[in-house]
Structure formats: structure tokens, C-alpha cells
Amino acid sequence: MVKEVNEVKNEGTISINFIYEPTLIEVGIWENDGVEFKEVNNDQIALPNNKGEFIYVIHARWDEGDGIYTFAIKTN
């Protein structure tokens, strides 16, 4: 699903930016073969407080359709 893992500091935030702003952005962490999505506010995703590797899934919706994006991080 994800080939590259990005190393980041825990307890930070990640900004999400789209050239064409979606009407809805949701994000979740892939766990136990599933994702529980939560709506994103102010285009910011809070990173976990604990150390480890996490796969994030972003669901974005536009009038024209939906898109799913993934990325992996390793917090230290």
C-alpha cells in the first residue's frame, strides 16, 4: 500500500494542501485491516503521541468524485 516511510517527530502536526480544495477531508490510521475516519479541521492532522510506524489514509471529496491517499510515518 505504501512504499516510503517518512520519519517525523511525534506530537506534531501535518498540513494537507490541495490545489483544488475538497468539500470534505477525512483522515484515519490503518489499524487491524480497517480505518476509522475523522473529519479534518483547518487542514491539519495531529500526529500520535507515541513512537512507532503508522499508515495514514486520507479521504477527500469533491463535487466531481472522491479520492483516497495514503502515506506512512515513523515517529521518534
Residue pairs with C-beta under 8 A, 6 or more apart in sequence:
1 30
1 55
1 70
2 55
2 70
2 71
2 72
4 71
4 72
5 53
5 72
5 73
5 74
6 71
6 72
6 73
6 74
7 73
7 74
7 75
7 76
8 14
8 47
8 73
8 74
8 75
8 76
9 47
9 75
9 76
10 47
10 48
10 49
10 50
10 51
10 75
10 76
11 47
11 49
12 47
13 44
13 45
13 46
13 47
14 44
14 45
14 47
14 73
15 43
15 44
15 45
16 25
16 27
16 40
16 43
16 44
16 45
16 58
17 43
18 60
20 62
22 60
22 61
22 62
22 67
23 61
23 62
23 63
24 39
24 59
24 60
24 61
25 39
25 40
25 43
25 58
25 59
25 60
25 61
26 37
26 38
26 39
26 40
26 58
26 59
26 60
27 37
27 38
27 40
27 45
27 56
27 57
27 58
27 59
28 35
28 36
28 37
28 38
28 56
28 57
28 59
29 35
29 48
29 54
29 55
29 56
29 57
30 54
30 55
30 56
30 57
30 70
35 57
37 57
37 59
40 58
45 56
47 73
47 75
48 54
48 75
50 75
51 75
51 76
52 74
52 75
53 72
53 73
53 74
54 72
54 73
54 74
54 75
55 70
55 71
55 72
56 70
56 71
56 72
56 73
57 68
57 69
57 70
58 68
58 69
58 70
58 71
59 66
59 67
59 68
60 66
60 67
60 68
60 69
